[in-house]
């Protein structure tokens, strides 16, 4: 059960391997996957969401690791698509597959394992962006007990997919250079 990515890499759906993943495929696919299963006012990609999450982490002064994790937190969706959370709740096996893919992607980019605190920071930012995206791009905003606060101004304007792909790839490449020079990758 395998398929080939845009760059020609083979992905084994049953046994993801970190060597099968690359920034080019992640940036390309996520720039073409629409958030909210296409139920926003205009096309808004998972890549654009991921860039906004990274910028929010930077605005909050979080570590480079957390910023990079925010950029790649949905990278498994480059291979598995963006399944809405309510559907994921009905598909426990999907969650296992998604976690396996995300683990291997994080390994590939030197982010595995994230500490519990790092995971919490990524989740807080992801949820804050989710709230903001629905507020700006949907007719019915998501209700939260407490309105999440943002330190950045996310770009939710309609953007060219190719431009978003290049922006995401530039950020992935910059973080990869940072890893090679400063982080210990285990």
Secondary structure in CASP SS format (residue, H / E / C, confidence):
PFRMAT SS
TARGET T0000
AUTHOR 0000-0000-0000
METHOD secondary structure of the structure
MODEL  1
X C 1.00
X E 1.00
X E 1.00
X E 1.00
X C 1.00
X C 1.00
X C 1.00
X C 1.00
X C 1.00
X E 1.00
X E 1.00
X E 1.00
X C 1.00
X C 1.00
X C 1.00
X C 1.00
X C 1.00
X H 1.00
X H 1.00
X H 1.00
X C 1.00
X C 1.00
X H 1.00
X H 1.00
X H 1.00
X H 1.00
X H 1.00
X H 1.00
X H 1.00
X H 1.00
X H 1.00
X H 1.00
X C 1.00
X E 1.00
X H 1.00
X H 1.00
X H 1.00
X H 1.00
X C 1.00
X C 1.00
X C 1.00
X C 1.00
X C 1.00
X C 1.00
X E 1.00
X H 1.00
X H 1.00
X H 1.00
X H 1.00
X H 1.00
X H 1.00
X H 1.00
X H 1.00
X H 1.00
X H 1.00
X H 1.00
X H 1.00
X H 1.00
X H 1.00
X C 1.00
X C 1.00
X C 1.00
X C 1.00
X H 1.00
X H 1.00
X H 1.00
X H 1.00
X H 1.00
X H 1.00
X H 1.00
X H 1.00
X H 1.00
X C 1.00
X C 1.00
X C 1.00
X C 1.00
X H 1.00
X H 1.00
X H 1.00
X H 1.00
X C 1.00
X C 1.00
X C 1.00
X C 1.00
X H 1.00
X H 1.00
X H 1.00
X H 1.00
X C 1.00
X C 1.00
X C 1.00
X H 1.00
X H 1.00
X H 1.00
X H 1.00
X H 1.00
X H 1.00
X H 1.00
X H 1.00
X H 1.00
X H 1.00
X H 1.00
X H 1.00
X H 1.00
X H 1.00
X H 1.00
X H 1.00
X H 1.00
X C 1.00
X C 1.00
X C 1.00
X C 1.00
X C 1.00
X C 1.00
X C 1.00
X H 1.00
X H 1.00
X H 1.00
X H 1.00
X H 1.00
X H 1.00
X H 1.00
X H 1.00
X H 1.00
X H 1.00
X H 1.00
X H 1.00
X H 1.00
X H 1.00
X H 1.00
X H 1.00
X H 1.00
X H 1.00
X H 1.00
X H 1.00
X H 1.00
X H 1.00
X C 1.00
X C 1.00
X C 1.00
X C 1.00
X C 1.00
X C 1.00
X C 1.00
X C 1.00
X C 1.00
X C 1.00
X C 1.00
X C 1.00
X C 1.00
X C 1.00
X C 1.00
X C 1.00
X C 1.00
X C 1.00
X C 1.00
X C 1.00
X C 1.00
X C 1.00
X C 1.00
X H 1.00
X H 1.00
X H 1.00
X H 1.00
X H 1.00
X H 1.00
X H 1.00
X H 1.00
X H 1.00
X H 1.00
X H 1.00
X H 1.00
X H 1.00
X H 1.00
X H 1.00
X H 1.00
X H 1.00
X H 1.00
X H 1.00
X H 1.00
X H 1.00
X H 1.00
X C 1.00
X C 1.00
X C 1.00
X C 1.00
END
